[in-house]
Amino acid sequence: MSVVQAAALLVFPALVILGALRDLTSYTIPNWISGLLILGFAPAALLVGLPLPAMGLHLGVGATALMIGMAMFALNWIGGGDAKLFATSALWLGWPGSLEFVLVTGLAGGVLTFALFGLRSPLLRPYVLSGPGWVNRLAEPKGDLPYGVAIAVGALVAFPGSALMKAWGGF
């Protein structure tokens, strides 16, 4: 277990957290975050010794997640940045790690939805209006849902059990 391997694996949680924070504060997830996740996967996988067939499976899971994300985007359920973060997270998590990822993401999305309902309620909203601009946007009664936050929660919960982490031997 080298420092280089650990540093390569830290790319994933760091970028997923950054994506969640950007979505929370601006309702956007920049393309460079998903791009860096794509670029960082192969070196990280090779550094921890993930076998090539397993890497192929990760690519297939990521491609499938991208198609699912594109469908959810087309139905206006999530934003484009959310779809890309969902797919790149699935790329890093592979199979079967993406099962836990999807389950936890769905649950976190439900919790986030109810939390925003509370924040947007007539009871709490007046107290939030004196806060920072991004909090005011979250409190807008018909505002969007920063689903990148739920995606990040799902990704971070599922990552310790992923094939990458098992190949590394860190967990």
KELUM-699132 format. One line per 10 residues: number of its first residue (from 1); their letters; for each residue x negated, y, z negated of N, C-alpha, C. Coordinates in steps of 0.2 Angstrom, whole numbers, plus 5000, padded with zeros to 4 digits. Each point is the difference from the previous one (the first is absolute). Example, Ala and Ser with C-alpha at 12.3 -4.5 7.8 and 13.67 -1.06 7.14 Angstrom:
<recs>
1) AS) 4934,4972,4961,5004,5006,5000,4996,5006,5000  5002,5005,5004,4996,5006,4999,5004,5005,4997 $
</recs>
This chain:
<recs>
1) MSVVQAAALL) 4996,4994,5000,5004,5006,5000,4996,5006,5000  4999,5003,5006,4996,5006,5000,5003,5006,5000  4997,5006,4998,5003,5006,5000,5002,5002,5007  4997,4998,5005,5002,5002,5007,5007,4996,5001  5001,4994,4998,5006,4997,5001,5006,5003,4996  4998,5002,4994,5005,5003,4996,5002,5007,5003  4995,5004,5003,5001,5006,5003,5005,5000,5006  4998,4994,5004,5004,4999,5006,5008,4999,4998  5001,4996,4995,5006,4998,4998,5004,5006,4996  4996,5005,4998,5003,5006,4997,5003,5004,5005 $
11) VFPALVILGA) 4998,5000,5006,5003,5004,5005,5008,4999,5000  5002,4994,5000,5007,4999,5000,5004,5003,4995  4999,4999,4993,5004,5004,4995,4999,5007,5001  4994,5003,5001,4999,5007,5000,5004,5003,5006  5000,4997,5006,5004,5003,5005,5008,4999,4999  5002,4995,4997,5007,4999,4999,5002,5005,4995  4997,5001,4995,5001,5005,4995,5000,5007,5003  4996,5002,5004,4999,5006,5003,5006,5001,5005  5002,4995,5003,5006,5000,5005,5007,5001,4996  5000,4997,4994,5006,5001,4995,5000,5007,4998 $
21) LRDLTSYTIP) 4994,5003,4998,5000,5007,4997,5002,5005,5006  4997,4999,5006,5002,5004,5005,5007,5000,5002  5003,4994,5000,5007,4999,5001,5005,5004,4995  4998,4999,4994,5003,5003,4994,5000,5007,5000  4994,5003,5002,5000,5007,5000,5002,5004,5007  5000,4996,5005,5001,5004,5007,5005,4996,5004  5002,4994,4998,5004,4996,5005,4997,4998,5006  4993,5000,5000,4996,4997,5006,4995,4996,4997  4998,4995,5004,4994,4996,4999,4996,5000,5007  4994,5004,4999,4996,5001,5006,4998,4994,5004 $
31) NWISGLLILG) 4999,5000,5006,4998,4995,5004,4993,4997,4998  4996,5005,4998,4993,4998,4998,5000,4995,4995  5005,5000,4995,5000,4995,4995,5001,4993,5002  5005,4999,5005,5001,4994,5003,4995,4998,5004  4997,5005,5004,4994,4998,5004,4994,4997,4996  4999,5004,4994,4994,4997,4996,5002,4993,4997  5006,4999,4999,5002,4993,4997,4998,4995,5006  5002,5002,5006,4999,4995,5005,4992,4999,5001  4997,5005,5000,4992,5000,5002,4997,4996,4994  5002,5001,4994,4997,4997,4994,5001,4993,4999 $
41) FAPAALLVGL) 5006,4997,5003,5002,4993,4998,4994,4995,5002  4998,5001,5007,4995,4995,5002,4994,5000,4996  4997,5005,4999,4993,5000,4996,5001,4997,4993  5006,5002,4997,5001,4998,4993,5001,4992,5000  5004,4998,5005,5001,4993,5001,4994,4996,5001  4996,5002,5004,4993,4997,5002,4996,5000,4994  5000,5006,4996,4995,5000,4995,5002,4996,4994  5006,4998,4999,5002,4996,4995,5001,4992,5002  4998,4999,5006,5000,4993,5003,5007,4997,5002  5005,5005,5001,5006,4997,5003,4999,4996,5006 $
51) PLPAMGLHLG) 5002,4994,5001,4999,4996,5006,5004,5003,5006  4997,4999,5006,5003,5003,5006,5007,4998,5001  5002,4994,4999,5007,4998,5001,5005,5004,4995  4997,5001,4994,5004,5004,4995,5001,5008,5002  4994,5002,5003,5000,5007,5003,5006,5000,5005  5000,4995,5005,5005,5000,5005,5007,5000,4997  5001,4996,4995,5007,5000,4996,5001,5007,4998  4995,5004,4997,5002,5006,4997,5002,5005,5006  4996,4999,5006,5002,5005,5005,5007,4998,5003  5002,4994,5000,5007,4998,5002,5005,5003,4995 $
61) VGATALMIGM) 4999,4999,4993,5004,5003,4995,5001,5008,5001  4994,5003,5001,5000,5007,5001,5004,5002,5007  5000,4996,5005,5003,5002,5006,5008,4999,4999  5002,4994,4996,5007,4999,4999,5002,5006,4996  4997,5002,4995,5002,5005,4995,5001,5007,5004  4995,5001,5005,5001,5006,5005,5006,5000,5004  5002,4994,5002,5007,4999,5004,5006,5001,4995  4999,4998,4994,5006,5001,4995,5000,5007,4999  4994,5003,4998,5000,5007,4999,5003,5005,5005  4998,4998,5007,5003,5004,5005,5007,4999,5001 $
71) AMFALNWIGG) 5003,4994,4998,5007,4999,5000,5003,5004,4995  4997,5000,4994,5003,5005,4994,5000,5007,5002  4994,5002,5004,5000,5007,5002,5005,5002,5005  5001,4995,5005,5005,5001,5005,5007,5001,4997  5001,4996,4994,5007,5001,4997,5000,5006,4995  4995,5004,5000,4999,5006,4996,5001,4998,4992  4997,4994,4999,5000,4998,4993,4993,5002,4996  4995,5001,5004,4994,5002,4997,4996,5005,5006  4995,5003,4997,4997,5005,5005,4994,4996,5004  4997,5003,5005,4995,4997,5004,4994,4998,4995 $
81) GDAKLFATSA) 4998,5005,4996,4994,4999,4996,5001,4994,4995  5007,4999,4997,5001,4995,4996,5000,4993,5004  5002,5000,5006,4999,4994,5004,4993,4998,5001  4996,5005,5002,4993,4998,5001,4996,4998,4993  5002,5003,4994,4997,4998,4994,5003,4993,4998  5006,4999,5002,5003,4993,4998,4996,4995,5004  4998,5001,5007,4997,4995,5004,4993,5000,4998  4996,5005,4999,4993,4999,4998,4999,4997,4993  5005,5001,4996,5000,4997,4993,5001,4992,5001  5004,4998,5004,5001,4993,5002,4994,4997,5003 $
91) LWLGWPGSLE) 4997,5004,5004,4993,4998,5003,4995,4998,4995  5000,5004,4995,4995,4999,4994,5002,4994,4996  5007,4999,4999,5002,4996,4995,5001,4993,5003  5001,4999,5007,5001,4994,5003,5005,4995,4998  4999,4994,5000,5005,4995,4999,4998,4996,4994  5003,4998,4995,5007,5002,4998,5000,5006,4996  4995,5004,4999,5000,5006,4996,5005,5005,5002  5002,5000,5007,5005,5005,5002,5007,4998,4998  5001,4994,4998,5007,4999,4997,5001,5003,4993  4995,5000,4996,5000,5004,4993,5001,5007,5002 $
101) FVLVTGLAGG) 4996,5003,5005,5000,5007,5002,5007,5002,5002  5003,4996,5004,5007,5002,5003,5005,5000,4994  4999,4995,4996,5005,5000,4994,4999,5006,4995  4994,5001,4998,4998,5006,4995,5002,5006,5004  4998,5001,5006,5002,5006,5004,5007,5002,5000  5004,4995,5001,5008,5001,5000,5002,5002,4993  4997,4996,4995,5002,5002,4993,4998,5007,4998  4994,5002,5002,4997,5006,4998,5004,5006,5004  5002,4998,5006,5005,5005,5004,5006,5001,4997  5003,4995,4997,5006,5001,4996,4999,5004,4994 $
111) VLTFALFGLR) 4995,4999,4996,4999,5004,4994,4999,5007,5002  4996,5001,5005,4998,5007,5003,5007,5003,5002  5004,4997,5003,5007,5003,5002,5004,5002,4994  5000,4996,4995,5004,5002,4994,4997,5005,4997  4993,5000,4999,4996,5006,4997,5002,5006,5004  5000,5000,5006,5001,5006,5004,5008,5003,4999  5004,4995,5000,5007,5001,4998,5001,5004,4994  4996,4998,4995,5000,5003,4993,4997,5007,5001  4994,5001,5003,4997,5006,5001,5004,5005,5004  5004,4998,5005,5005,5004,5004,5006,5001,4997 $
121) SPLLRPYVLS) 5002,4997,4994,5006,5001,4996,5001,5007,4998  5006,5003,4999,5001,5007,4998,4997,5000,4993  5000,4995,4996,4997,5001,4993,4993,5001,5000  4996,4997,5004,4992,5001,5000,4998,5005,5005  5003,5001,5006,4998,5004,5005,4998,5007,4998  5004,5003,4996,4998,5007,4998,4993,5001,4996  4998,4995,4997,4994,5000,4996,4994,4999,5005  5001,4996,5006,4995,4999,5004,4998,5006,5005  5005,5004,5001,4999,5005,5005,4995,5005,4998  4998,5000,4994,4994,5005,4998,4993,4996,5001 $
131) GPGWVNRLAE) 5000,4994,5002,4994,4997,5001,4997,5001,5007  4995,4996,5001,4996,5001,5007,5005,4999,5006  4998,5003,5005,5004,4999,5006,5002,4993,5002  4995,4995,5000,5001,4993,5002,5005,4997,4995  5000,5002,4994,5005,4997,4995,5007,5003,5002  5001,5006,5002,5006,5003,5002,5003,4996,5006  4995,4999,5005,5002,4996,5006,5003,4993,4998  4997,4997,4995,5002,4993,4998,5007,5001,4997  5002,5006,4997,5006,5001,4996,5005,5002,5005  4999,5001,5006,5005,5002,5005,5006,4995,5000 $
141) PKGDLPYGVA) 5006,5002,4999,5005,4995,5000,5001,4995,5006  4998,5003,5006,5000,4995,5006,4993,4999,5003  4995,5000,4995,4993,5000,5002,4999,4992,5002  4994,5000,5003,4998,4993,5003,4997,4996,4994  4998,4994,5001,4997,4996,4995,4993,4998,5002  4995,5002,4996,4993,4999,5001,4999,4992,4999  5002,4996,5005,4999,4993,5000,4993,4997,4999  4995,5005,5002,4993,4998,5000,4998,4998,4993  5004,5003,4995,4998,4999,4993,5002,4993,4998  5006,4997,5002,5002,4993,4999,4996,4996,5004 $
151) IAVGALVAFP) 4997,5001,5006,4996,4996,5004,4993,4999,4996  4998,5006,4997,4994,5000,4996,5000,4995,4994  5006,5001,4997,5001,4996,4994,5000,4992,5001  5004,4999,5006,5000,4993,5002,4993,4997,5002  4996,5004,5004,4993,4999,5002,4996,4999,4994  5000,5004,4995,4995,5000,4994,5002,4994,4996  5006,4998,4999,5002,4994,4996,4998,4994,5004  5001,4999,5006,4998,4994,5004,4993,4999,5001  4996,5006,5000,4993,4999,5002,4996,4995,4996  5000,5000,4994,4996,4995,4996,5001,4993,5002 $
161) GSALMKAWGG) 5006,4998,5002,5001,4993,5002,4999,4999,5008  4997,5005,5003,4999,4999,5008,4995,4996,5001  5000,4997,5006,4994,4996,5003,4993,5004,5000  5000,5006,5001,4994,5004,4999,4997,5000,4993  5004,5001,4995,4998,5000,4994,4998,4993,4997  5003,4995,5003,4999,4993,4998,4993,4998,5003  4999,5002,5007,4994,4999,5003,4994,5003,4996  5001,5006,4998,4995,5004,4996,4998,4996,4993  5006,4997,4997,4999,4997,4994,5000,5005,4994  5003,5006,5002,5001,5005,4995,5005,4999,4995 $
171) F) 5005,4996,5002,5006,4999,4996,5002,4992,5000 $
</recs>
